[in-house]
Amino acid sequence: MSAAGTTAASVPLLEARDISASYGHVQALKPTSLHIAEGELVTILGPNGAGKTTLMRALTRLTASMGSVFFRGEDISGLPTHKLARRGIVMVQEGRGLFPQMSVRENLIIGAYLHAAEAEAQMGTVFELFPRLRERIDQIAGSLSGGEQQMLAIGRALMAKPQLLMLDEPSLGLAPRVAFEILSTLSELNRRGIGILLVEQKAPLALKLARRVYVISLGKIVAELKTDEIKSYHDLARYYLH
């Protein structure tokens, strides 16, 4: 879709065209394209090593990449990661990336560096979504449970007031009940108008949340499906072997 000559309503929130990335001589992500509409929740599924994380890092320029990326019709291909955050694109990476020796409050405040004047109000929104963080506000981040650390990682991202929230495996290593709680919170964020791009291994949960799914295999998106078109996980699994 061309950014030029379209109405504002038809311009995607995010659009990537032929984006690719390599590690040395190994092409980890082959030229591939995707888009996310305003207020949409899209999930990326695929087997381990398929290129899901590389795709997310390429979109946010955490990994050097080729191709074009547009945000609300503006070409942002050459912008570094911190300038993408200023435009409202925020990513929660696998591994969470917290400051383990700092408190919950301090981690959240760091996340508000773009909106320092609104930090307290935004913190209230985070606590509304994750009440346990309010209870542990002065606790050292490294002493939190795995689920609480993931809540804090998402909460810190929300402090930047994202328009597009990108998450890489937010349920990784979590008990099913905690994973369900966190993914349900993402659904609530989406209902509040935040676009979400989600990489997730727990396909059943992800498919309940998303409107569309991209399947990536061997470094390339091999299918784009509406979730209501997927009748069984066998329909989905065949793309993993593409």
NORDA-V137456 format. One record per residue. N is the residue number from 1. OMEGA is omega in radians with two decimals (999 if undefined). D_LAST is the distance of its C-alpha to the last C-alpha in Angstrom with 1 decimal. Layout:
BEGIN
n=[N:N]
omega=[OMEGA:OMEGA]
d_last=[D_LAST:D_LAST]
END
This chain:
BEGIN
n=[1:2:3:4:5:6:7:8:9:10:11:12:13:14:15:16:17:18:19:20:21:22:23:24:25:26:27:28:29:30:31:32:33:34:35:36:37:38:39:40:41:42:43:44:45:46:47:48:49:50:51:52:53:54:55:56:57:58:59:60:61:62:63:64:65:66:67:68:69:70:71:72:73:74:75:76:77:78:79:80:81:82:83:84:85:86:87:88:89:90:91:92:93:94:95:96:97:98:99:100:101:102:103:104:105:106:107:108:109:110:111:112:113:114:115:116:117:118:119:120:121:122:123:124:125:126:127:128:129:130:131:132:133:134:135:136:137:138:139:140:141:142:143:144:145:146:147:148:149:150:151:152:153:154:155:156:157:158:159:160:161:162:163:164:165:166:167:168:169:170:171:172:173:174:175:176:177:178:179:180:181:182:183:184:185:186:187:188:189:190:191:192:193:194:195:196:197:198:199:200:201:202:203:204:205:206:207:208:209:210:211:212:213:214:215:216:217:218:219:220:221:222:223:224:225:226:227:228:229:230:231:232:233:234:235:236:237:238:239:240:241:242]
omega=[3.14:3.10:-3.14:3.03:3.10:3.06:-3.12:-3.08:-3.06:3.14:3.14:2.99:3.08:3.05:3.06:-3.13:3.07:3.13:-3.11:-3.13:3.14:2.98:-3.03:-3.14:-3.10:3.10:-3.08:3.12:3.11:-3.09:-3.06:-3.06:3.06:3.06:3.08:3.12:3.05:3.05:-3.09:3.00:-3.09:3.11:3.07:-3.13:3.08:-3.13:3.06:3.12:-3.08:-3.12:-3.08:-3.13:3.11:3.11:-3.13:-3.14:3.10:3.13:-3.10:3.09:2.97:3.00:3.11:-3.06:3.04:3.13:-3.04:3.06:3.13:3.07:-3.04:3.06:-3.14:3.11:-3.12:-3.01:-3.06:-3.06:3.06:-3.03:-3.06:3.09:3.02:3.11:3.12:3.10:3.06:3.11:-3.05:-3.10:2.98:-3.05:2.98:-3.09:2.97:3.06:3.11:2.98:-2.92:-3.12:3.13:-3.10:3.06:-3.14:-3.09:3.08:3.13:-3.14:3.10:3.13:-3.09:-3.04:3.11:-3.07:-3.03:-3.10:-3.11:-3.01:-3.09:3.12:-3.13:3.08:3.07:3.08:3.12:-3.12:3.05:-3.13:-3.08:-3.09:-3.12:3.11:3.07:-3.13:-3.06:-2.97:-3.12:-3.13:3.11:-3.03:-3.09:-3.14:3.13:3.01:3.14:3.13:3.13:3.08:3.11:3.06:-3.14:3.12:3.11:3.12:3.12:3.08:-3.14:3.10:3.10:3.11:-3.08:2.95:3.02:3.12:-3.13:-3.07:-3.14:3.08:-3.11:-3.12:-3.04:3.07:-3.09:3.04:-3.09:-3.11:-3.13:3.10:3.12:3.14:-3.10:3.14:3.06:3.09:3.07:3.09:3.11:3.09:3.12:3.09:3.11:3.01:3.12:3.03:-3.08:2.98:-2.95:2.93:-3.02:3.09:-3.12:-3.04:-3.12:3.12:-3.09:-3.10:3.08:-3.08:-2.91:3.00:3.12:3.11:2.95:3.07:-3.14:3.14:3.11:3.03:-3.13:3.04:-3.07:3.13:2.97:-3.02:2.90:-3.04:3.13:3.07:-3.07:-3.07:3.13:3.12:3.02:3.08:-3.11:-3.02:-3.10:3.10:3.13:-3.09:-3.06:999]
d_last=[25.7:28.8:30.9:34.0:35.5:33.8:35.8:35.8:34.2:31.2:30.5:27.6:28.6:25.9:23.9:21.8:21.2:19.2:19.7:18.6:20.0:20.6:22.4:24.7:22.9:19.4:17.4:15.9:15.1:14.2:16.1:15.0:17.2:18.1:21.4:23.4:26.4:29.8:30.0:26.4:24.3:20.7:18.3:15.2:13.0:10.4:10.8:13.8:13.7:10.8:13.7:15.1:18.6:18.5:17.7:20.7:22.9:22.2:23.2:26.4:27.1:27.3:25.1:26.0:23.7:23.7:23.3:25.3:25.7:28.1:29.8:31.8:31.8:33.1:31.4:31.1:29.0:31.8:33.1:33.1:31.9:35.4:36.0:32.8:34.3:37.4:35.6:34.2:30.7:30.7:28.1:28.3:26.6:25.2:28.4:30.6:32.8:36.1:39.5:40.3:44.0:44.5:45.2:43.1:45.4:45.2:41.4:41.5:44.2:42.2:39.4:42.0:43.0:42.2:44.2:46.8:49.4:47.2:46.1:48.2:47.2:43.5:44.0:45.4:42.2:40.2:42.6:42.4:38.6:39.0:42.5:42.1:42.0:45.4:46.7:45.5:46.4:48.5:46.4:44.8:41.0:40.3:42.1:40.0:37.5:33.8:33.5:36.6:35.3:32.1:34.4:36.5:33.5:32.6:36.3:36.9:34.2:35.9:39.2:37.9:37.7:34.1:33.0:29.3:28.5:25.3:24.6:22.3:22.0:25.5:25.3:24.4:27.0:28.9:30.2:28.7:31.8:32.0:28.3:29.0:32.1:30.5:27.7:30.3:32.3:29.4:29.5:33.3:32.9:30.6:33.3:35.7:33.9:31.9:28.4:25.8:22.5:21.2:18.7:18.8:17.5:19.5:17.3:20.1:22.6:20.6:19.7:23.4:24.4:22.0:22.4:18.9:15.7:13.2:9.8:9.1:6.6:8.1:10.9:9.9:10.0:7.2:9.5:13.2:14.8:18.4:18.8:21.2:18.6:16.7:18.6:17.2:14.9:13.2:12.2:10.7:9.3:6.9:5.0:5.6:3.8:0.0]
END
